[in-house]
Amino acid sequence: MKIPVPHAPYIANKISIDLLNSGYATFTKGLDPIKECAQKLIEEELEKERSLEQRVEEILEENEDEVEFVDRRSMFWMIKKKIASDYDVILSYEDRFNNVAHLILDKLWSDDLMNYSVTENLMKNVIYKAIEDYIQGFEDIEQTVIDKIDTMKRRLIPGTDEYSTVFERLYREELQRKGMF
């Protein structure tokens, strides 16, 4: 599952809340620096993938005459697999989330934002599980929000600023209701 960039703050928030509630960690500078650190690292990883995909698109466009008889999605994936290591992108989502969890834990420790007295692996698993739980839940939350918008008396048109504003507000409310924000 690819993570949309706008979800980075929500994932970072879930990570910080789960670390706090784990009982394994103490935050040396509060919750906000934990969120900011996690969000920055998640956004950096998403930017690497965005850059990779942008380069794949460029390659496809440059060679469009030669690959017109090939399924574009298949070709996109093949090129992406071939050059992923050049962009330091891990394609397996499980491995990528594991790597991101390690990056976050290492950064929190090296920046002295958090202390813990359990194993590093246990702490990494708290972060990994927070990412995984968020991803499993966000599709359900999005559908709940879409359903709420669809039942409103006033018809909102997807893609408009008003729709986006209402969607974002309802999305946050659902996250809060589920304890994820």
Secondary structure by P-SEA (a helix, b strand, c coil): ccccccaaaaaaaaaaaaaaaccccccccccaaaaaaaaaaaaaaaaaaaaaaaaaaaaaaaaccccccccaaaaaaaaaaaccccccccccaaaaaaaaaaaaaaaaaaaccccccccaaaaaaaaaaaaaaaaacaaaaaaaaaaaaaacccccccccaaaaaaaaaaaaaaaaaaccc
